[in-house]
Amino acid sequence: MNAFLKGLTGDAFQEKLSQACQMIEASHYTTFMGIGTSGALAAYGYRYFNNVGIQSFVITDPYLPIPRDSYQQSCMIVLSVSGETPEVIEQLDRFKKNGAKIISITNDDASTISKMSDFNFSYYMLDEFAYTTAIKLTTQLPVLALLEVMAHHVKMESVNQQKKLS
């Protein structure tokens, strides 16, 4: 966890963060997507982004119908520990085909969801499980940190742009 948090201040991370946040800023709105624990965190991200003034929505139902051409000016932030959830992959494919830009937060940058994304942030924490491998206990603190860092970065860029225009 310490190595991950220290990495948030590195030049490579800051450059990637800046590019991903520019994509968010250029979008008309941001939609968060995840199921299970990732769905709960997607709801947190949606609320946090709205709190700082970034219009956002959340999808926690992987079977939600995707209206054609409705996501062309949007940015999706997809949360998935494994990056291999079939329902999320299928939904993500529909969003991409409808023009959405994709940012994913996964535990592994070699996952399918990571590779489908325009930007991926991976946190590489040790997978932990409850009494069955279907229930993951992998820490989600990196996800919370990434969501909050992104929201603040976009907000600060917006404030800086407004100052330049004034």
C-alpha positions, -999 to 999 in steps of 0.1 A, spaced: 0 0 0 28 24 8 45 18 -26 12 25 -43 6 57 -24 41 69 -30 37 62 -67 8 87 -69 34 115 -67 57 101 -94 61 120 -127 49 90 -149 17 87 -128 11 125 -129 15 126 -167 -10 97 -171 -34 113 -146 -32 146 -164 -41 129 -198 -69 109 -183 -83 140 -166 -82 160 -198 -104 133 -213 -128 136 -184 -128 174 -189 -135 171 -226 -166 149 -220 -201 161 -215 -204 138 -185 -188 109 -167 -204 75 -161 -191 51 -135 -196 14 -139 -189 -16 -116 -207 -45 -100 -205 -60 -66 -179 -42 -44 -168 -23 -75 -204 -12 -80 -204 3 -45 -172 21 -52 -186 33 -86 -215 48 -66 -190 65 -43 -171 78 -73 -203 91 -89 -212 110 -58 -177 123 -52 -174 136 -87 -208 153 -85 -197 168 -51 -168 186 -68 -190 198 -97 -183 171 -124 -216 158 -138 -216 121 -133 -239 90 -133 -235 55 -121 -243 21 -136 -243 -9 -113 -265 -31 -134 -244 -49 -162 -276 -56 -181 -287 -20 -186 -297 -14 -222 -273 10 -240 -292 33 -263 -274 38 -296 -252 69 -299 -260 80 -264 -224 79 -250 -205 96 -278 -195 126 -257 -190 107 -224 -162 92 -204 -167 59 -186 -148 51 -155 -150 13 -151 -140 -3 -118 -131 -40 -116 -107 -58 -94 -101 -87 -118 -107 -68 -150 -122 -101 -163 -159 -99 -153 -177 -111 -184 -208 -90 -179 -187 -58 -175 -166 -67 -205 -197 -71 -227 -212 -39 -215 -179 -20 -219 -177 -33 -255 -211 -17 -262 -200 16 -247 -169 17 -268 -189 9 -299 -212 39 -290 -182 63 -287 -175 64 -250 -139 71 -238 -128 45 -212 -108 49 -181 -105 17 -160 -92 10 -125 -82 -26 -121 -59 -47 -100 -40 -59 -131 -30 -40 -162 -29 -72 -183 -66 -78 -178 -92 -76 -207 -108 -45 -193 -75 -28 -189 -66 -35 -225 -100 -23 -237 -95 11 -220 -81 43 -233 -64 47 -199 -59 21 -171 -48 27 -136 -38 -6 -119 -30 -10 -82 -14 -45 -80 -26 -55 -45 -25 -91 -33 -59 -108 -40 -76 -118 -9 -107 -140 -6 -134 -147 19 -146 -183 23 -150 -187 -15 -130 -173 -44 -162 -157 -57 -160 -132 -28 -129 -110 -30 -115 -91 0 -88 -74 -20 -82 -39 -5 -100 -11 -23 -81 18 -7 -62 24 -39 -94 28 -58 -107 54 -34 -74 72 -36 -75 72 -74 -111 84 -76 -105 113 -52 -72 123 -68 -89 123 -103 -118 144 -90 -96 170 -74 -73 171 -104 -102 178 -128 -116 204 -104 -83 222 -101 -78 222 -139 -113 237 -143 -106 264 -117 -73 272 -134 -90 274 -168 -116 298 -154 -88 320 -139 -71 322 -173 -103 333 -189 -109 360 -163 
